[in-house]
Amino acid sequence: MIEIPNFKTLNIQHIICDYNGTIAKDGMVLPEIKELFEKLSKVYTLHVITADTFGSVHAQLEGYDVNIKVLSTEYHTEEKAAYISKLGKNACVALGNGNNDAAMLSSASVGIAVIGDEGCAKDAFMSSDVICKNITEALSMILQNKRLIATLRR
């Protein structure tokens, strides 16, 4: 449990990451993700949700302790938000950068927009609770939750 003064008490169980633009670039997992996911998986259940544009997510995340959800409809925005609802909105931190991440970010207990090399869509930016300039910063904030408290308290 993470008590954030005048914001909310978090009981995070799941971390849900968009793939391309968030933890991967051009279909390739960023090098810093392995170590961060290893640390996070000791405390949380990790999920990666993606349209798998490059067809690489399964090969790239082989050996990672992560649940992979490949989107199956043309309604990615709604499908991502439904995934959060299925896990339980109050138990989720969601990370993303694209327009199709906006509903996922706003429905999670905490939504973190990641700017990264691909930038960040306006809708994702405006739908998040926190904006980070890269995925290392974003995932480290979850590991070092006093950073999350300092950013979100009112």
Backbone hydrogen bonds, N-H to C=O, Kabsch-Sander energy under -0.5 kcal/mol:
donor,donor_aa,acceptor,acceptor_aa,energy
2,I,10,L,-2.5
3,E,1,M,-0.5
4,I,2,I,-0.7
4,I,8,K,-1.9
7,F,4,I,-2.2
8,K,4,I,-1.0
10,L,2,I,-3.4
10,L,8,K,-0.5
11,N,90,N,-0.8
13,Q,91,A,-2.7
14,H,91,A,-2.8
15,I,45,T,-2.4
16,I,93,V,-2.9
17,C,15,I,-0.5
17,C,47,H,-2.8
18,D,95,L,-2.4
19,Y,49,I,-0.9
21,G,24,A,-3.1
22,T,19,Y,-1.7
23,I,18,D,-0.5
23,I,19,Y,-2.0
24,A,19,Y,-1.9
25,K,28,M,-2.6
28,M,25,K,-1.8
30,L,23,I,-2.6
33,I,30,L,-1.7
36,L,32,E,-1.5
37,F,33,I,-3.3
38,E,34,K,-2.2
39,K,35,E,-1.9
40,L,36,L,-2.6
41,S,37,F,-2.7
42,K,39,K,-1.0
43,V,40,L,-1.8
44,Y,40,L,-3.0
45,T,13,Q,-2.9
46,L,44,Y,-0.5
47,H,15,I,-2.6
48,V,67,N,-2.8
49,I,17,C,-2.5
50,T,69,K,-2.5
55,G,52,D,-1.6
60,Q,56,S,-2.9
61,L,57,V,-2.0
62,E,59,A,-0.9
64,Y,61,L,-2.2
66,V,64,Y,-1.6
67,N,46,L,-2.7
69,K,48,V,-3.2
69,K,67,N,-0.5
70,V,68,I,-0.5
71,L,50,T,-3.2
71,L,69,K,-0.6
76,H,74,E,-0.9
79,E,75,Y,-2.4
80,K,76,H,-2.6
81,A,77,T,-1.9
82,A,78,E,-2.5
83,Y,79,E,-1.6
84,I,80,K,-1.5
85,S,81,A,-2.1
86,K,82,A,-2.4
87,L,83,Y,-1.8
88,G,84,I,-1.6
91,A,88,G,-2.4
92,C,89,K,-1.5
93,V,14,H,-2.1
94,A,110,V,-2.4
95,L,16,I,-2.6
96,G,112,I,-1.8
101,D,98,G,-2.0
102,A,99,N,-1.3
105,L,101,D,-2.8
106,S,102,A,-2.3
107,S,103,A,-1.7
108,A,104,M,-1.4
109,S,89,K,-1.5
109,S,92,C,-1.1
110,V,92,C,-1.4
112,I,94,A,-3.2
113,A,111,G,-0.5
113,A,130,V,-2.8
114,V,96,G,-2.4
115,I,113,A,-0.5
115,I,132,C,-2.6
116,G,133,K,-1.1
119,G,115,I,-0.6
119,G,116,G,-1.1
121,A,97,N,-3.1
125,F,121,A,-2.6
126,M,122,K,-2.8
127,S,123,D,-1.2
128,S,124,A,-0.6
128,S,125,F,-0.9
129,D,111,G,-2.6
130,V,111,G,-2.0
132,C,113,A,-3.0
138,A,134,N,-1.8
139,L,135,I,-2.9
140,S,136,T,-2.3
141,M,137,E,-1.5
142,I,138,A,-1.0
143,L,139,L,-1.9
144,Q,140,S,-2.9
145,N,143,L,-0.8
147,R,144,Q,-2.5
148,L,141,M,-0.7
148,L,144,Q,-0.6
149,I,145,N,-2.4
150,A,146,K,-2.5
151,T,147,R,-1.9
152,L,148,L,-2.3
153,R,149,I,-2.2
154,R,5,P,-2.1
